[in-house]
Amino acid sequence: MANSVLEIKNASLDIKKDRVLEDITLKMETGRVYGLLGRNGAGKTSLLSLIASFRKPTRGVVTIDGQDPYENAELMPKVDFLYEADYSEEYRTPEDFCRMTKRYKKDFDTDYAYELLDGFKIDRRKALNRMSKGQQAAVNAVLGLASNAPVTIFDEVTNGMDAPSREYFYQQVVEANARTPRILILSTHIVSEMEYLFDEIIIIHQGRVMMQEPLDTFLERGFRVTGPKEKVSDFTRGMEVLASEHLGPTQSDMVLGHLEELQRQEAQSRYLNIAPLKLQELFIRMTEDREGV
């Protein structure tokens, strides 16, 4: 499984009488980091539970290299799903967890795990229930990184970590994929911090995939125009303005759409500032409940 392909085709998921996911189609490949974004209740964790074979789709299929991973003893260890866990009653140590994981995941690299624990400044012989939330989250992250699983999923795994620990984790995500290429999926609310990690963006909104695009392509969907109020309003008239901010005589419009070269030159001649949008602001505006979204 050196170069795995994960595919989801027309998958829907019903839980009791609720339709949680609707007609999901996605494709992911080894060596890429996927940012899974969505508002609370959008269906992110439900989608991840399908990929990790915690649930079976009500309709449609999930395959890894053409095979259904659900209850597939050979494929299931190839997927590692790390999420926020409660270790308040956990008397075992990170060392114990590394030994246990090695038993059922043959690709788990214990030496690498110990190296990462040292990087997070975690005592590998200390019981998890005696650690802070941030340290527990770091142990979780270490288990995922060192798993070398062809599909590695981190669902809000940085919750509780302080800024230096999050930064260390981000560096290790980049290095882990260079070290052992895999499909890495990061589901997060801290979009602004993680933006640079993503090769592709997947946005899920109200149980459907709104888009899957390379990050660069996605960021070209919009721009920001800043300058004197009248000039900005005049320039963006007829465009799809997602938001307008005012500070004294200055106005800043966030616009959805592609800027042509002629328009860029026109903005320059009017002394208007054109800047790319950040992933977080574009994501927030595109998933707002407003007409046409």
C-alpha positions as CSV (number, residue, x, y, z in Angstrom):
1,M,0.0,0.0,0.0
2,A,2.8,2.3,-0.8
3,N,0.5,4.6,-2.8
4,S,-3.0,4.3,-1.4
5,V,-6.1,5.8,-2.9
6,L,-9.1,6.5,-0.7
7,E,-12.4,6.9,-2.5
8,I,-15.9,7.7,-1.4
9,K,-18.6,7.4,-4.0
10,N,-22.2,8.7,-3.5
11,A,-22.1,7.9,0.2
12,S,-25.0,8.8,2.5
13,L,-25.3,8.1,6.2
14,D,-28.6,8.0,8.2
15,I,-28.4,7.8,12.0
16,K,-31.8,6.8,13.3
17,K,-34.2,8.9,11.2
18,D,-31.7,11.7,10.5
19,R,-29.8,12.1,7.2
20,V,-26.4,13.1,8.5
21,L,-24.4,12.9,5.2
22,E,-25.8,13.2,1.7
23,D,-24.2,11.9,-1.5
24,I,-20.5,12.4,-0.5
25,T,-18.0,11.8,-3.3
26,L,-14.3,12.4,-2.6
27,K,-10.9,11.0,-3.7
28,M,-7.7,11.2,-1.6
29,E,-4.2,10.1,-2.5
30,T,-0.9,9.3,-0.7
31,G,1.5,12.1,0.0
32,R,-1.1,14.8,0.5
33,V,-2.4,16.6,3.5
34,Y,-6.2,17.3,3.4
35,G,-7.8,20.0,5.5
36,L,-11.4,19.0,6.4
37,L,-13.4,22.1,7.3
38,G,-17.0,22.6,8.3
39,R,-19.0,24.3,10.9
40,N,-20.3,22.6,14.1
41,G,-22.8,19.9,13.1
42,A,-21.8,20.0,9.4
43,G,-20.9,16.3,9.4
44,K,-17.1,16.2,9.7
45,T,-16.8,13.6,12.4
46,S,-19.5,11.5,10.8
47,L,-17.5,11.5,7.5
48,L,-14.3,10.6,9.3
49,S,-16.1,7.7,11.1
50,L,-17.0,6.3,7.6
51,I,-13.4,6.5,6.5
52,A,-12.2,4.9,9.7
53,S,-14.9,2.1,9.3
54,F,-16.5,3.0,12.6
55,R,-19.7,3.2,10.6
56,K,-20.9,1.8,7.3
57,P,-22.6,4.1,4.8
58,T,-26.3,3.7,4.4
59,R,-25.9,4.1,0.7
60,G,-22.8,4.4,-1.5
61,V,-19.3,3.0,-0.9
62,V,-16.0,3.8,0.8
63,T,-12.9,2.0,-0.6
64,I,-9.2,1.9,0.0
65,D,-7.3,0.7,-3.1
66,G,-10.6,-0.6,-4.4
67,Q,-11.5,-2.6,-1.3
68,D,-14.2,-1.9,1.3
69,P,-12.3,-1.4,4.7
70,Y,-15.4,-2.1,6.8
71,E,-14.8,-5.2,9.0
72,N,-11.8,-6.0,6.7
73,A,-9.2,-7.3,9.1
74,E,-6.4,-6.7,6.7
75,L,-7.4,-3.1,5.8
76,M,-8.6,-1.7,9.2
77,P,-5.1,-1.4,10.7
78,K,-4.1,0.7,7.7
79,V,-6.4,3.5,9.0
80,D,-5.6,5.4,12.2
81,F,-8.3,7.7,13.6
82,L,-7.1,10.0,16.4
83,Y,-9.7,12.1,18.2
84,E,-10.1,13.9,21.5
85,A,-10.1,11.2,24.2
86,D,-10.9,11.3,27.9
87,Y,-7.9,9.9,29.8
88,S,-9.1,10.9,33.3
89,E,-9.3,7.3,34.3
90,E,-6.3,6.0,32.3
91,Y,-3.5,4.8,34.7
92,R,-1.4,3.4,31.8
93,T,1.6,5.4,30.5
94,P,2.6,6.5,26.9
95,E,5.2,3.7,27.0
96,D,2.3,1.2,27.6
97,F,0.3,2.7,24.8
98,C,3.3,2.4,22.4
99,R,3.7,-1.3,23.3
100,M,0.0,-2.0,22.8
101,T,-0.2,-0.1,19.5
102,K,2.8,-2.0,18.2
103,R,1.0,-5.3,18.7
104,Y,-1.8,-4.5,16.3
105,K,-0.1,-2.0,14.0
106,K,3.0,-3.5,12.6
107,D,4.1,-0.3,11.0
108,F,4.1,1.6,14.3
109,D,7.6,3.0,14.9
110,T,8.3,3.0,18.7
111,D,11.7,4.8,18.5
112,Y,10.0,7.6,16.5
113,A,7.2,7.8,19.0
114,Y,9.7,8.2,21.9
115,E,11.6,10.9,19.9
116,L,8.2,12.7,19.4
117,L,7.4,12.4,23.1
118,D,10.7,13.9,24.0
119,G,10.0,16.7,21.5
120,F,6.7,17.4,23.3
121,K,8.6,17.2,26.7
122,I,6.4,14.3,27.9
123,D,7.5,11.8,30.5
124,R,6.8,8.4,28.8
125,R,6.6,6.6,32.1
126,K,4.0,8.9,33.7
127,A,0.3,7.8,33.8
128,L,-2.0,9.6,31.5
129,N,-4.4,10.5,34.2
130,R,-1.7,12.5,35.9
131,M,-1.1,14.6,32.8
132,S,-2.7,17.9,31.7
133,K,-5.3,17.9,28.8
134,G,-2.6,19.4,26.6
135,Q,-0.1,16.6,27.4
136,Q,-2.8,14.0,26.8
137,A,-3.6,15.5,23.4
138,A,0.1,15.4,22.6
139,V,0.3,11.7,23.4
140,N,-2.6,11.1,21.1
141,A,-0.9,13.1,18.3
142,V,2.3,11.0,18.8
143,L,0.4,7.7,18.5
144,G,-1.0,8.9,15.2
145,L,2.2,10.3,13.7
146,A,4.2,7.2,14.7
147,S,1.6,4.8,13.5
148,N,2.8,5.3,9.9
149,A,-0.8,4.3,8.9
150,P,-1.4,4.8,5.1
151,V,-4.5,6.8,6.1
152,T,-4.0,8.9,9.3
153,I,-6.8,11.0,10.6
154,F,-6.5,13.8,13.2
155,D,-9.9,15.1,14.4
156,E,-9.4,18.2,16.5
157,V,-6.4,16.5,18.0
158,T,-4.7,19.8,19.1
159,N,-7.6,20.7,21.5
160,G,-6.0,21.5,24.8
161,M,-2.4,22.0,23.5
162,D,-0.6,25.2,24.2
163,A,0.8,27.3,21.3
164,P,4.4,25.8,21.4
165,S,2.9,22.2,21.4
166,R,0.6,23.0,18.5
167,E,3.5,24.5,16.5
168,Y,5.7,21.4,17.2
169,F,2.8,19.2,16.1
170,Y,2.4,21.1,12.8
171,Q,6.2,20.8,12.1
172,Q,5.9,17.1,12.7
173,V,3.0,16.7,10.4
174,V,5.1,18.1,7.5
175,E,8.1,15.9,8.5
176,A,5.9,12.7,9.0
177,N,4.6,12.9,5.4
178,A,8.1,13.4,4.0
179,R,9.3,10.5,6.1
180,T,6.5,8.1,5.4
181,P,4.1,9.4,2.7
182,R,0.5,8.8,3.5
183,I,-3.0,10.3,3.3
184,L,-3.2,12.7,6.2
185,I,-6.6,14.2,7.1
186,L,-6.7,17.1,9.5
187,S,-10.1,18.2,10.8
188,T,-9.8,21.4,12.7
189,H,-11.4,24.7,14.0
190,I,-7.9,26.4,14.1
191,V,-7.9,27.1,10.4
192,S,-5.7,30.1,10.4
193,E,-2.8,28.3,12.2
194,M,-3.0,25.1,10.0
195,E,-3.6,26.7,6.6
196,Y,0.0,26.3,5.4
197,L,-0.1,22.5,6.1
198,F,-2.9,21.7,3.6
199,D,-2.4,20.6,0.0
200,E,-6.2,20.3,-0.5
201,I,-9.3,21.7,1.2
202,I,-12.5,19.7,1.7
203,I,-15.4,21.8,2.9
204,I,-18.5,20.0,4.2
205,H,-21.6,22.0,4.8
206,Q,-24.9,20.7,6.0
207,G,-24.0,17.1,5.4
208,R,-22.8,17.7,1.8
209,V,-19.4,18.3,0.2
210,M,-19.3,21.9,-0.8
211,M,-16.0,21.5,-2.5
212,Q,-12.7,19.6,-2.7
213,E,-9.9,21.8,-4.2
214,P,-6.2,22.3,-4.0
215,L,-5.5,25.1,-1.5
216,D,-4.1,27.5,-4.1
217,T,-7.1,27.1,-6.4
218,F,-9.5,27.7,-3.5
219,L,-7.8,30.9,-2.4
220,E,-8.1,32.2,-5.9
221,R,-11.9,32.2,-5.5
222,G,-11.9,35.6,-3.7
223,F,-10.0,38.8,-2.9
224,R,-10.1,41.8,-0.7
225,V,-10.3,45.4,-2.0
226,T,-9.4,48.2,0.3
227,G,-9.4,52.0,-0.2
228,P,-11.6,55.1,0.1
229,K,-15.3,54.2,0.5
230,E,-16.7,55.7,-2.7
231,K,-13.9,54.2,-4.9
232,V,-14.2,50.7,-3.3
233,S,-18.0,50.7,-3.6
234,D,-17.8,51.9,-7.2
235,F,-15.2,49.2,-8.1
236,T,-17.0,46.3,-6.5
237,R,-20.5,47.3,-7.8
238,G,-22.0,44.2,-9.5
239,M,-19.5,41.9,-7.9
240,E,-20.5,39.3,-5.2
241,V,-19.4,41.1,-2.1
242,L,-19.3,38.7,0.9
243,A,-18.6,41.3,3.5
244,S,-17.9,45.0,3.8
245,E,-15.9,46.5,6.6
246,H,-15.5,50.2,7.4
247,L,-12.9,52.2,9.4
248,G,-13.3,55.9,9.1
249,P,-13.1,56.9,5.4
250,T,-11.7,53.5,4.5
251,Q,-13.7,50.6,3.2
252,S,-12.6,46.9,2.7
253,D,-14.8,44.6,0.6
254,M,-14.4,40.9,0.6
255,V,-15.3,39.7,-2.9
256,L,-16.1,36.2,-4.2
257,G,-14.9,35.7,-7.7
258,H,-11.8,35.8,-9.9
259,L,-10.1,39.1,-10.6
260,E,-9.1,39.6,-14.3
261,E,-5.9,41.3,-15.2
262,L,-7.7,44.4,-16.6
263,Q,-9.6,44.8,-13.4
264,R,-6.4,44.5,-11.4
265,Q,-4.9,47.3,-13.5
266,E,-8.0,49.4,-13.0
267,A,-7.7,48.9,-9.3
268,Q,-4.1,49.9,-9.4
269,S,-4.9,53.1,-11.4
270,R,-7.5,54.0,-8.7
271,Y,-4.9,53.4,-5.9
272,L,-7.0,50.5,-4.5
273,N,-5.3,47.8,-2.6
274,I,-6.0,44.2,-3.7
275,A,-5.1,41.4,-1.4
276,P,-5.7,37.6,-1.4
277,L,-8.2,36.3,1.2
278,K,-7.1,34.0,4.0
279,L,-8.5,30.5,4.1
280,Q,-10.4,31.1,7.4
281,E,-12.3,34.2,6.2
282,L,-13.2,32.7,2.9
283,F,-14.4,29.5,4.6
284,I,-16.5,31.4,7.2
285,R,-18.2,33.6,4.5
286,M,-18.9,30.7,2.1
287,T,-20.6,28.7,4.8
288,E,-22.7,31.5,6.3
289,D,-26.4,31.0,6.1
290,R,-27.2,33.6,3.6
291,E,-29.1,33.6,0.3
292,G,-27.4,31.6,-2.4
293,V,-25.1,29.6,-0.1
